[in-house]
Structures are given as structure tokens and as C-alpha cells.
């Protein structure tokens, strides 16, 4: 069974390209169905899609990396050759190592961040509910979760991490002298917005508002922070009221446009607006960044901030990598054990082919002798002797090797293969 992972992330692809390959959880089942039906072997499959990465994990007896790449390119309406330049393909042990590193927060923009583990678990549940998660991928992901738990409990990998939300507060502090005097708007009500709201609320801003597609979910989050709740449709007429805006929704198109921000600035008499777009694809039109008096940051813009303190985490990283190494070795041993041939199918095929060649040669020789009228017992004796000599030739040659060490190794192997019952 082969395992492979194909993906693109914040290190290999720009934000706008990543946005073309964002899958919401309710899109996972149909996407996985198309992927698996188009592959002749119907591989096990799972899709991990976050603001920083989209990765497709597969397992099958017949791996086909190009098929997976072609499917992903079609899903994002991007030419395959253009996507290839921004993707990475990993297989077997390297694929497992990558999954373990992602789950442990070692491959994130924010080293050690914990959100990715929850996102991976959601992706696995979605694949399982879609009937796409088989034994091999399930085993790999469950082991990745166990490794991540061990990494977080036995190292300080997350002790110095700076989350996206904390980085946003830090940047806002650079723009506004006193965060207690600003009005903050959060667009969306998901996990990332909840985290950002928690960090901003700790600085006691003058007011907090939450705009969401469904009022019920917005009110649930709003009650926690004493926030006003708005409808998304009210945003264009209310934007000017807010000094800081943080947005992260699952919309496939921008929900805050250039015209709305221009009108808001005019009403504010060009007092600055701090904006953070944590969504992939973008929630805020990219042209907004060029406006005077607007300070717009995306997930990629926050990279420099969240990398602060990287040196302090290197010792923890080394410890985490050691834990991951052990986990990968254990998983690959499990994969090999599931193969009745122990992963040496090609060698077995070669041995069978060689034996068939010997057999065919001796049978042809025996038939010729029988056709000449030779005694059948003599022919059978010659046939058996010929096969025996061919079978033992390699072993005899090894025992006649010139070096003592190689003869001793050969003797032990031959004894185990031919003499033990």
C-alpha cells in the first residue's frame, strides 16, 4: 500500500493562488467523490484545507501522483503545469512525516500553533463521513494526532508561539496609541474570529461588534464579549464606525469591497482604519490595500510578526522532530506488516520468474530426450538433478567467496534458508 500527499502552502504558493484551492467542510464530500471516481483504483483520500495550505492525502495499491495533481488543478481551474510549480509531492514515509509535522505545528506559519490539529481532525471526520477514509489513512492520521499530543505535552514547542490573533493585536498597538479608545468589528463567527476577539477583548476596546451571515451564531459569540451583532448586509453602511476590522469567513468572494471602504474613509474624514483579512480566499478586496489611511494585513503579511522568537524554539523543535521520527518508523513498520510479502513483492516476482525459466529449460531438455527414446527413469533423474544444481548454484558460489566475512554471512543465510525445518 502506497501513501502520498500533494499540496501547496504558505511557503510554495501566494495567497491568491491558495485561495483558488480552499475547500469548505461542506465541499469535502463531493470533492472527494470526484477525486476517487476518476482514479481507477478509487484510493483512500482526505483533504486538509486551511488559510495556509491545501493538501490531498491518498493511499492506494497503485499510486498516481499526476492524477492527483491534475484533479487538484481542475478543482481550482488552474493549468496543471502552472500548479505543478507551486506544489510538493511526498510519498510513503515522507508523506507520513509531513502529516505528523503538520499535526504537531512544525510546518505552520506560526510554529507550534494549536489550531491546525483541530483543523486536521475536522478534515479526517469529513473524509470518514464521505466514505473516503480507509484503514491506512485512518491509521496514519490517528498516529499523527497521538504524536502531536506527545509533542505538545513533552516539549515547549508552543511556549513562545505568537498566534495570528496576537500578531493582529500587536500590529494594532503600533497604529493606535490606546486600544481602549478604538471600536473593533469582527466579520465572521468561526474559530479564528473567536480567537481574535478573545485577544482584542483582553485589551478592553471601547466597543466590539460582530457581523455574521447568521445572526444566531453571531449572537452566541457576541454574548461572550458583550458585543453588538450585525448582519453582513449592514456592513457597507456601518464600516465607517469602526477603527479596526478583522475578517475571516468562508466566502468564496470578497465581502468588503473597495467602494465600501472608500465611502467609509470619506465619512471618517480619513481617520485611519486598521484591517486584518485572515480569510483564504480573501474577504477584503486586494485593491483596498492601496488606499491612503488604510492599513490592511493578510495572513501572509503577518508572517514576519509571528516568526518573532523563532530562535527560542529551536531546542523544542529538535525534541519534537525526534518524537516524529519514532512515530514515522512505527507507522511504516505497521504498513509493512500489513503487506503479507513484507514489502518485497518485486523480489518475489523475480524469484518466481527465475524458477519458471529453470523449470521450462529442464522440461524442454527432458522432452527432447524422451522423444529420442531414452529411458524415462534416466530422464527424470537428469531433470531433477538439473533443477537441483540450478537452485544450489548461487548458494555454492557464495560459500566459495574469497573473503572470510562474506563466507560467514552466506553460511548463516544458507543454513536458515535450506537446513532449518
TORVOTOR-546729 format. One record per residue (C-alpha): residue in three letters; x, y, z. Coordinates in steps of 0.2 Angstrom, whole numbers, plus 5000, padded with zeros to 4 digits. Example, Ala and Ser with C-alpha at 12.3 -4.5 7.8 and 13.67 -1.06 7.14 Angstrom:
residues 2
ALA506249785039
SER506849955036
***
This chain:
residues 421
UNK500050005000
UNK500750174995
UNK500350335004
UNK500650504996
UNK500250694999
UNK500150834987
UNK499951004992
UNK500351194992
UNK500651305007
UNK501251475013
UNK502951435008
UNK502651374990
UNK501151474984
UNK500551654985
UNK498951704995
UNK497851724979
UNK498351554972
UNK498051474988
UNK496351554988
UNK495851454972
UNK496051294981
UNK495151324998
UNK493851195002
UNK492551225015
UNK492051075025
UNK490351055016
UNK491351045000
UNK492450905005
UNK491250755002
UNK490850804983
UNK492650844980
UNK493250684987
UNK491950584977
UNK492550664961
UNK494450634965
UNK494150444969
UNK492950404955
UNK494250474942
UNK495650364949
UNK495550184943
UNK495950114960
UNK494750234970
UNK496150274983
UNK495850325001
UNK495850515001
UNK495750665013
UNK495850845010
UNK496650975023
UNK496151155018
UNK496651295029
UNK497151485027
UNK498951425025
UNK498851265015
UNK497851145004
UNK498450965005
UNK497750804997
UNK498250645006
UNK497950474997
UNK498350294999
UNK498150154986
UNK499050004979
UNK499350094963
UNK499950274967
UNK499650404954
UNK500450574958
UNK500050654941
UNK498150604943
UNK498050694960
UNK498950854953
UNK497850854938
UNK496250834948
UNK496850974960
UNK497251094945
UNK495451064938
UNK494651094955
UNK495551264956
UNK495351304937
UNK497251324935
UNK498351244921
UNK499151084928
UNK500951144923
UNK500651314932
UNK500051224948
UNK501551104947
UNK502751244951
UNK501951284967
UNK501551114974
UNK502550974983
UNK502350784982
UNK502850674996
UNK502650484997
UNK502650345010
UNK503750385025
UNK504050565019
UNK502150595017
UNK501850525035
UNK503250635042
UNK502450785034
UNK500750745041
UNK501550715058
UNK502450885057
UNK500850975051
UNK499850905066
UNK501250955078
UNK501351135072
UNK503051115065
UNK502551165047
UNK501451315052
UNK501751495049
UNK501551515067
UNK502751375074
UNK501851275087
UNK500151345084
UNK498751235091
UNK497351275078
UNK498051165064
UNK497751005075
UNK495851045076
UNK495851085058
UNK496650915054
UNK495350825065
UNK493950905056
UNK494650855039
UNK494850675044
UNK493050675051
UNK492450745034
UNK493350615024
UNK492750475035
UNK490950535033
UNK491150545015
UNK491750365015
UNK493450405008
UNK494550365023
UNK495150185023
UNK496250095036
UNK497950155030
UNK497550345030
UNK496550325046
UNK497950245055
UNK499250375048
UNK498150525055
UNK497750445071
UNK499550415074
UNK499850595069
UNK498650655082
UNK499550545095
UNK501250615090
UNK500550795091
UNK499950765108
UNK501650695114
UNK502550845106
UNK501450975115
UNK501550885132
UNK503350845132
UNK504150995123
UNK503951185124
UNK503551195106
UNK502151315109
UNK502851405124
UNK503451555114
UNK502251555099
UNK501351705093
UNK499651675085
UNK498951765071
UNK497651845083
UNK499051905095
UNK500051975080
UNK498552075074
UNK498452155091
UNK500252195091
UNK500152275074
UNK498552375080
UNK499552435095
UNK500852505083
UNK499552615074
UNK498452665089
UNK499152745105
UNK497752675116
UNK496752525111
UNK495452565124
UNK494852705113
UNK494552605097
UNK493052525090
UNK493352345084
UNK492252255071
UNK492452065068
UNK491751995052
UNK491351805054
UNK491051695069
UNK492251555067
UNK493651485077
UNK494951615071
UNK493751765074
UNK493351695091
UNK495251685095
UNK495551865088
UNK494051935098
UNK494751855114
UNK496451945111
UNK495752115107
UNK494452105121
UNK495852075133
UNK496452255129
UNK494752325133
UNK494252425117
UNK492852555118
UNK491652435109
UNK491652275100
UNK490452225086
UNK490252055076
UNK489452045059
UNK488951875053
UNK487951785039
UNK486851705053
UNK486351815067
UNK486151665079
UNK487951615078
UNK488451795079
UNK487451825094
UNK488151675103
UNK489951745101
UNK489351925104
UNK488551875121
UNK490351815126
UNK491151985123
UNK489652095126
UNK489652145108
UNK488452215096
UNK487852095082
UNK487652155064
UNK487052075048
UNK488352065034
UNK487152165023
UNK487352315035
UNK489252325033
UNK489352445019
UNK488352575029
UNK489252545046
UNK491052525041
UNK491452705045
UNK491052675063
UNK492552565066
UNK494352595069
UNK494952415067
UNK494152275057
UNK494652095057
UNK493851975045
UNK493851785042
UNK492351705034
UNK492151555022
UNK491551665007
UNK492251624990
UNK492151804985
UNK492751964994
UNK491352035005
UNK492152205009
UNK492452304993
UNK493552444988
UNK492052564985
UNK491352525003
UNK493052565011
UNK493252725001
UNK491552785007
UNK491952745025
UNK493552845024
UNK492652995017
UNK491352985032
UNK492852965044
UNK493653115036
UNK495153005033
UNK495452945050
UNK496452785048
UNK495652615048
UNK496652455053
UNK496052305044
UNK496652125045
UNK496051995032
UNK496351815039
UNK495251735026
UNK495851625011
UNK495151664998
UNK495151855003
UNK493751935012
UNK494352115008
UNK494752164990
UNK496652174987
UNK496452354980
UNK495952414997
UNK497752405002
UNK498252544991
UNK497152674999
UNK497852805010
UNK497352795028
UNK497052605027
UNK498252485035
UNK497752315028
UNK498652155033
UNK498351975026
UNK498951815033
UNK500551825023
UNK500851995029
UNK500851935047
UNK502251815044
UNK503651925050
UNK502751965066
UNK502351785070
UNK504151725067
UNK504751835081
UNK505651725094
UNK506051585082
UNK507751555089
UNK507051525107
UNK506051375100
UNK507451285091
UNK507851165105
UNK506051115107
UNK505951095088
UNK507450965089
UNK506450875103
UNK504850875093
UNK505750805077
UNK506450655087
UNK504750615093
UNK504050625075
UNK505550515068
UNK504950375080
UNK503150395075
UNK503550385057
UNK504650225059
UNK503250145069
UNK501950195056
UNK502950125041
UNK503349965051
UNK501449945053
UNK501249975034
UNK502549845030
UNK501749715042
UNK500049735033
UNK500949685017
UNK501049485018
UNK502549495007
UNK503449615019
UNK503649745005
UNK504749634994
UNK503449594980
UNK504649644966
UNK506049524973
UNK504749384975
UNK504149414957
UNK505949404951
UNK506249234960
UNK504649164953
UNK505149214935
UNK506949144938
UNK506248974944
UNK504948964929
UNK506448994917
UNK507448854925
UNK505948734925
UNK505548774907
UNK507348744902
UNK507448574911
UNK505748514904
UNK506148554886
UNK507848464888
UNK506848314896
UNK505548314882
UNK506948304869
UNK507748154877
UNK506148064879
UNK505748094860
UNK507448014856
UNK506847854866
UNK507947874881
UNK507447784897
UNK506147884907
UNK506947854924
UNK508547914917
UNK507748074910
UNK506848104927
UNK508448084936
UNK509348214924
UNK507848334926
UNK507948334945
UNK509748344945
UNK509748494933
UNK508448584944
UNK509448554960
UNK511048614953
UNK510248774947
UNK509448804964
UNK511048774973
UNK512248864961
UNK512049034969
UNK512248974987
UNK513848874982
UNK514549024974
UNK514349124989
UNK515148995000
UNK516649004989
UNK516849194991
UNK518549254993
UNK518349345010
UNK518049265027
UNK516749385032
UNK515649365016
UNK515849175018
UNK515249185036
UNK513749295031
UNK513249175017
UNK513449025028
UNK512149095040
UNK510949145027
UNK511048975018
UNK510848875034
UNK509248975038
UNK508548955021
UNK508948775017
UNK509448675033
UNK508248735046
UNK506548655047
***
